[in-house]
Amino acid sequence: MRKLIVSFGLAAGLSAGLAAALVAAPALAKDKVTLQLKWVTQAQFAGYYVAKDKGFYDEVDLDVEIKPGGPDIAPPQVIAGGGADVVIDWMPSALASREKGVPLVNIAQPFKRSGMMLTCRKETGITAPADFKGKTLGVWFFGNEYPFLSWMSQLGIGTAGGADGVTVLKQGFNVDPILQKQADCISTMTYNEYWQVIDAGIPADELVVFKYEDEGVSTLEDGLYVLEDNLKDAAFVDKMARFVKASMKGWAWARENSDAAADIVLENDATGAQTEKHQRRMMGEINKLTEGSDGTLVEADYERTVQTLLKGGSDPVITKAPEGAWTTIVTDKAM
């Protein structure tokens, strides 16, 4: 009997010691990923905020930091300086940066369609692109001007003003030029500035819109980009594959739960500048642009973007077709 008691006591002691050891053992640290957004916190980036909020990144052992952008933040510069592992950028900007020496590579393309437009007052008499001649057009810069310049080049319309050209107004990230009649048309996105114009009091029936996609000059927008050398590291590729998989799960959830996804974005807006009405409406429009994408870049879409950028007349966005600017190594592993 004594032997049994001693054995039981020994076993109990071992069990207690094992339990203590397990409690004391540190949990395996999650892999850290820093994502730099192209713009401020808004529904344009809902998939990433949803993935973080719903634990989709936790499920694949990732600790993701999402860094908002802004008018003075250029994602290519951030990643080149070591401030992010992966950035969101439009392909025209990314390819232009690559040609200038920042070796960005597209690893995934959550946005399947373009939301870029020119929005004009109907009272200007503009009914077709040929009517742009002699008019003043608001254009975003900081890399966002490239699709516009390519479009004008293909139309044979100069951008230095005059009766046969257009006067380019360097547009801030607002809609003031059309409200104050400083410009006949301004740059807008289907999910953002277009609705700001309407909310400011100009009804849709007093506007004429030209979608870049309808004009055959759309270029790929929000894609995920990393530095080329990092893709030589198998551990980095694995980390990005998990990141893309969880992010696309976030985008799928956002399409199925549009209003709830917008609410998650609002919860992450540290500035408090966004409104529920605008973000919920934006989320509905963003879902149209991501629908049908599993994150894999379609080669035909890439080639269309490249050809659009090469047709830049005397000042093309890129001077030659890029090599190695995109890969499916990450999405193949993720999907």
ROBAVO-47531 format. One line per 3 residues: number of its first residue (from 1); their letters; for each residue x, y, z of C-alpha. Coordinates in pm, 1 decimal, decimal comma, padded with zeros to 6 digits. Example, Ala and Ser with C-alpha at 12.3 -4.5 7.8 and 13.67 -1.06 7.14 Angstrom:
<sites>
1) AS) 01230,0 -00450,0 00780,0 | 01367,0 -00106,0 00714,0
</sites>
This chain:
<sites>
1) MRK) 00000,0 00000,0 00000,0 | 00285,3 00235,2 00088,8 | 00445,1 00166,3 -00246,6
4) LIV) 00122,4 00259,8 -00422,3 | 00095,2 00585,6 -00229,4 | 00454,8 00677,3 -00303,6
7) SFG) 00408,9 00599,1 -00671,3 | 00092,7 00805,8 -00683,3 | 00266,5 01094,3 -00508,1
10) LAA) 00557,4 01079,0 -00748,1 | 00325,8 01077,8 -01047,6 | 00129,1 01370,0 -00907,0
13) GLS) 00450,6 01560,3 -00850,4 | 00564,1 01495,5 -01205,9 | 00226,6 01604,7 -01343,6
16) AGL) 00236,1 01925,6 -01142,8 | 00589,8 01993,6 -01255,5 | 00499,6 01928,8 -01618,7
19) AAA) 00199,8 02157,4 -01594,9 | 00413,5 02430,7 -01441,6 | 00668,1 02389,4 -01716,8
22) LVA) 00401,2 02417,1 -01983,0 | 00262,8 02732,4 -01823,4 | 00608,6 02882,3 -01796,9
25) APA) 00704,1 02797,7 -02155,3 | 00660,4 03106,9 -02376,1 | 00408,4 03080,9 -02660,7
28) LAK) 00562,4 03079,0 -03005,4 | 00577,0 03436,0 -03131,2 | 00370,5 03520,5 -03435,5
31) DKV) 00547,4 03641,8 -03746,9 | 00525,0 04019,1 -03773,2 | 00403,2 04185,8 -04092,5
34) TLQ) 00384,1 04561,0 -04147,3 | 00140,7 04673,4 -04417,1 | 00155,6 05028,7 -04553,4
37) LKW) -00175,1 05152,8 -04695,8 | -00192,4 05380,0 -04997,0 | -00432,6 05619,9 -04826,4
40) VTQ) -00604,9 05693,1 -04497,9 | -00814,3 05442,3 -04305,4 | -01130,3 05385,9 -04507,7
43) AQF) -01336,6 05106,3 -04664,3 | -01092,2 05092,2 -04955,9 | -00878,7 04879,2 -04720,8
46) AGY) -01156,4 04698,8 -04534,8 | -01032,2 04348,1 -04616,3 | -00717,9 04400,7 -04409,2
49) YVA) -00895,0 04555,8 -04112,8 | -01153,5 04275,3 -04120,5 | -00880,6 04009,6 -04132,2
52) KDK) -00718,9 04163,9 -03826,3 | -01044,8 04221,4 -03637,0 | -01186,2 03873,6 -03705,4
55) GFY) -00865,2 03694,6 -03614,8 | -00789,2 03570,4 -03965,1 | -00427,6 03680,9 -03929,3
58) DEV) -00406,5 03515,9 -03586,7 | -00525,7 03191,0 -03744,2 | -00217,1 03184,7 -03966,0
61) DLD) 00022,6 03298,4 -03691,3 | 00067,0 03654,4 -03809,2 | 00089,7 03975,6 -03608,6
64) VEI) -00007,7 04241,7 -03864,0 | 00043,2 04613,4 -03818,7 | -00161,6 04828,0 -04056,6
67) KPG) -00012,2 05172,1 -04118,0 | -00251,2 05433,4 -04265,0 | -00129,5 05646,0 -04553,1
70) GPD) -00194,4 06006,0 -04644,0 | -00109,7 06281,7 -04892,2 | 00252,9 06297,4 -04778,4
73) IAP) 00311,4 05921,2 -04764,4 | 00439,7 05739,0 -05074,5 | 00427,9 05359,1 -05025,7
76) PQV) 00729,0 05292,5 -05254,3 | 00940,5 05527,0 -05044,6 | 00818,8 05367,6 -04721,9
79) IAG) 00909,7 05013,8 -04825,8 | 01239,4 05123,0 -04980,5 | 01329,8 05279,1 -04646,3
82) GGA) 01244,8 04962,6 -04453,4 | 00921,6 05097,2 -04306,6 | 00700,0 04813,2 -04432,0
85) DVV) 00714,4 04452,2 -04546,9 | 00437,0 04495,2 -04800,1 | 00260,6 04799,3 -04945,1
88) IDW) -00058,9 04875,4 -05131,8 | -00009,3 05075,3 -05449,3 | -00155,7 05127,5 -05792,4
91) MPS) 00034,7 04948,3 -06065,9 | 00123,2 05263,5 -06266,2 | 00295,3 05407,9 -05961,0
94) ALA) 00460,7 05076,2 -05874,8 | 00596,4 05020,0 -06226,3 | 00720,0 05378,2 -06251,3
97) SRE) 00895,7 05332,8 -05916,1 | 01047,6 05005,8 -06035,2 | 01190,5 05172,4 -06344,6
100) KGV) 01337,5 05442,7 -06122,9 | 01518,5 05189,9 -05905,9 | 01276,0 05067,6 -05637,3
103) PLV) 01242,4 04694,5 -05723,3 | 00873,9 04646,2 -05641,6 | 00705,7 04318,2 -05734,2
106) NIA) 00330,8 04256,9 -05738,6 | 00254,6 03945,7 -05529,9 | -00126,7 03970,9 -05529,0
109) QPF) -00406,7 04173,4 -05688,1 | -00717,2 04197,5 -05464,2 | -00874,4 04469,9 -05684,2
112) KRS) -00994,6 04319,4 -06010,5 | -01149,4 04635,0 -06156,5 | -01068,9 05006,2 -06167,2
115) GMM) -01277,2 05269,1 -05990,2 | -01110,5 05572,3 -06145,6 | -01317,3 05832,1 -06332,5
118) LTC) -01326,5 06187,4 -06457,3 | -01640,8 06359,0 -06334,8 | -01759,4 06668,1 -06523,3
121) RKE) -02035,7 06924,2 -06486,2 | -02291,4 06866,5 -06760,1 | -02323,4 07242,2 -06807,9
124) TGI) -01970,8 07249,7 -06956,2 | -02104,2 07079,5 -07269,8 | -01869,5 06783,6 -07236,1
127) TAP) -02036,4 06470,2 -07368,1 | -01739,2 06274,9 -07503,5 | -01359,7 06269,8 -07453,4
130) ADF) -01310,2 06479,0 -07768,5 | -01486,6 06762,1 -07582,9 | -01202,5 06781,4 -07329,9
133) KGK) -01010,8 07010,6 -07567,9 | -00988,4 07360,9 -07432,9 | -01112,8 07255,0 -07090,9
136) TLG) -00952,0 07247,7 -06747,0 | -00925,2 06904,5 -06588,6 | -00837,3 06830,2 -06228,9
139) VWF) -00577,2 06555,1 -06200,4 | -00426,3 06382,6 -05897,8 | -00048,9 06354,4 -05891,5
142) FGN) 00188,2 06159,9 -05664,1 | 00176,8 05869,3 -05910,2 | -00196,6 05888,1 -05975,8
145) EYP) -00151,4 06104,2 -06286,0 | -00006,3 05825,8 -06499,6 | -00331,7 05671,8 -06630,3
148) FLS) -00461,3 06020,1 -06717,2 | -00146,3 06115,9 -06909,3 | -00156,4 05789,4 -07101,9
151) WMS) -00522,6 05846,2 -07187,0 | -00460,6 06196,8 -07316,9 | -00167,1 06072,2 -07521,3
154) QLG) -00381,8 05805,6 -07685,4 | -00648,6 06067,2 -07760,1 | -00386,0 06292,5 -07914,3
157) IGT) -00473,5 06571,9 -07672,5 | -00187,1 06775,7 -07531,2 | -00168,8 06862,9 -07163,4
160) AGG) -00008,1 07206,1 -07190,3 | -00329,9 07399,9 -07243,1 | -00453,6 07579,0 -07551,3
163) ADG) -00759,9 07533,0 -07767,7 | -00652,1 07187,3 -07885,9 | -00522,9 07069,3 -07551,7
166) VTV) -00629,5 07055,8 -07190,9 | -00518,4 07263,2 -06897,2 | -00419,7 07033,3 -06613,7
169) LKQ) -00509,2 07153,5 -06265,9 | -00304,4 06976,9 -06001,1 | -00592,2 06857,3 -05789,0
172) GFN) -00572,6 06816,2 -05416,4 | -00738,8 06517,8 -05256,2 | -01075,4 06691,3 -05244,9
175) VDP) -01351,7 06794,5 -05484,8 | -01327,6 07170,7 -05439,9 | -01226,8 07248,2 -05802,3
178) ILQ) -01558,2 07128,2 -05944,3 | -01763,0 07282,4 -05665,1 | -01593,9 07619,1 -05712,6
181) KQA) -01591,6 07582,7 -06091,8 | -01213,9 07602,8 -06108,2 | -01217,5 07291,9 -06326,4
184) DCI) -01464,7 07152,3 -06578,4 | -01387,8 06795,2 -06471,0 | -01207,1 06642,2 -06175,4
187) STM) -01057,8 06306,2 -06086,6 | -01289,4 06091,7 -05877,7 | -01322,7 05731,6 -05765,2
190) TYN) -01648,8 05542,2 -05795,8 | -01635,5 05474,2 -05424,3 | -01526,8 05808,2 -05284,6
193) EYW) -01499,5 06153,0 -05445,0 | -01792,7 06103,8 -05683,3 | -02021,3 06075,3 -05381,9
196) QVI) -01857,2 06372,1 -05216,6 | -01961,0 06580,9 -05517,6 | -02319,1 06459,9 -05486,3
199) DAG) -02324,1 06513,6 -05109,5 | -02198,5 06867,9 -05171,9 | -02517,5 06944,6 -05363,9
202) IPA) -02457,3 06861,8 -05731,2 | -02707,1 06588,4 -05828,8 | -02608,8 06296,8 -06050,8
205) DEL) -02822,2 06423,7 -06341,1 | -02604,5 06735,5 -06358,1 | -02287,6 06530,0 -06394,3
208) VVF) -02119,2 06338,4 -06675,5 | -01874,2 06064,8 -06580,7 | -01604,3 05891,3 -06781,6
211) KYE) -01481,1 05566,3 -06632,3 | -01125,8 05481,7 -06729,9 | -01230,0 05118,4 -06762,6
214) DEG) -01501,2 05205,6 -07016,6 | -01249,6 05411,0 -07215,0 | -01011,4 05118,1 -07246,1
217) VST) -00736,2 05284,2 -07046,0 | -00796,4 05138,5 -06702,2 | -00490,9 05028,9 -06512,6
220) LED) -00467,5 04798,0 -06214,2 | -00523,2 04968,3 -05882,7 | -00477,9 04843,2 -05525,9
223) GLY) -00225,9 04559,7 -05546,9 | 00016,2 04417,8 -05290,5 | 00386,6 04483,4 -05352,9
226) VLE) 00708,6 04371,2 -05187,7 | 01077,3 04421,7 -05260,0 | 01217,4 04174,3 -05511,5
229) DNL) 01512,0 04053,0 -05303,1 | 01281,6 03945,9 -05020,4 | 01119,2 03689,8 -05248,4
232) KDA) 01445,7 03493,3 -05249,9 | 01376,3 03407,2 -04885,7 | 01148,0 03103,1 -04857,0
235) AFV) 01038,7 03206,0 -04506,9 | 00932,7 03549,1 -04634,6 | 00736,9 03391,8 -04922,5
238) DKM) 00561,2 03163,9 -04674,8 | 00477,6 03461,0 -04451,4 | 00337,8 03658,0 -04745,4
241) ARF) 00135,2 03356,3 -04860,2 | -00029,4 03338,2 -04518,9 | -00083,5 03713,3 -04523,8
244) VKA) -00249,5 03706,5 -04867,8 | -00466,1 03406,0 -04777,3 | -00595,1 03571,7 -04460,1
247) SMK) -00640,9 03907,4 -04634,6 | -00849,0 03754,6 -04913,3 | -01058,8 03584,0 -04646,3
250) GWA) -01111,8 03930,2 -04503,1 | -01221,8 04063,4 -04841,3 | -01465,1 03774,6 -04885,7
253) WAR) -01612,4 03844,8 -04541,3 | -01646,3 04213,7 -04630,2 | -01847,6 04129,7 -04942,8
256) ENS) -02080,2 03907,2 -04741,2 | -02112,3 04153,9 -04450,8 | -02081,6 04493,7 -04614,9
259) DAA) -02218,7 04719,4 -04341,2 | -02042,3 04527,9 -04064,4 | -01712,7 04555,9 -04254,3
262) ADI) -01760,9 04932,3 -04285,4 | -01823,5 04948,6 -03911,1 | -01492,7 04768,5 -03846,3
265) VLE) -01318,0 05030,6 -04058,7 | -01481,3 05306,9 -03855,4 | -01361,7 05144,9 -03532,9
268) NDA) -01004,8 05162,2 -03665,6 | -01024,1 05524,0 -03782,1 | -00814,7 05698,4 -03519,4
271) TGA) -00889,7 06040,1 -03671,4 | -01265,2 06010,4 -03637,2 | -01294,8 06185,7 -03973,1
274) QTE) -01501,0 05917,9 -04147,9 | -01880,0 05890,7 -04128,9 | -02098,6 05582,6 -04118,1
277) KHQ) -02297,9 05691,4 -04424,6 | -01991,5 05748,6 -04639,3 | -01804,6 05435,5 -04530,0
280) RRM) -02101,1 05204,1 -04575,5 | -02163,3 05345,3 -04921,2 | -01794,0 05318,9 -05004,0
283) MGE) -01786,6 04958,4 -04886,8 | -02065,1 04869,7 -05128,9 | -01873,7 05023,1 -05419,4
286) INK) -01541,0 04867,5 -05317,4 | -01701,5 04523,7 -05308,3 | -01780,3 04562,7 -05678,8
289) LTE) -01409,5 04611,1 -05751,3 | -01284,6 04309,9 -05552,6 | -01561,0 04069,3 -05655,9
292) GSD) -01428,0 03772,4 -05850,5 | -01068,6 03808,2 -05733,6 | -00892,2 03541,7 -05528,2
295) GTL) -00584,6 03762,7 -05515,9 | -00415,1 03614,9 -05821,9 | -00296,8 03868,7 -06079,4
298) VEA) -00446,4 03802,3 -06424,0 | -00170,1 03831,9 -06682,5 | -00398,9 03991,5 -06942,3
301) DYE) -00484,1 04268,3 -06694,9 | -00115,1 04323,3 -06628,5 | -00035,4 04342,0 -07000,1
304) RTV) -00320,0 04588,3 -07058,6 | -00182,2 04809,8 -06784,6 | 00169,9 04797,6 -06926,1
307) QTL) 00054,3 04879,8 -07279,7 | -00153,5 05171,4 -07151,7 | 00147,2 05310,6 -06968,8
310) LKG) 00381,6 05267,1 -07263,8 | 00150,6 05475,7 -07481,6 | 00256,8 05797,3 -07320,6
313) GSD) 00376,5 05985,9 -07629,6 | 00692,3 06187,6 -07571,1 | 00666,7 06138,8 -07195,8
316) PVI) 00555,8 05779,3 -07130,1 | 00502,6 05655,6 -06778,1 | 00749,2 05373,6 -06840,6
319) TKA) 00994,9 05354,0 -07130,0 | 01002,7 04975,8 -07172,9 | 00808,6 04668,9 -07071,1
322) PEG) 00918,7 04569,3 -06719,7 | 01073,7 04233,3 -06641,3 | 01007,9 04051,4 -06317,4
325) AWT) 00751,4 04304,4 -06198,6 | 00498,0 04044,3 -06086,5 | 00489,4 03686,8 -05965,0
328) TIV) 00237,6 03420,4 -05866,6 | 00478,4 03245,3 -05628,7 | 00290,1 03386,1 -05329,4
331) TDK) -00067,3 03335,6 -05449,7 | 00015,4 02983,8 -05576,0 | 00125,1 02894,7 -05223,6
334) AM) -00162,5 03083,3 -05060,9 | -00442,4 02936,0 -05270,0
</sites>
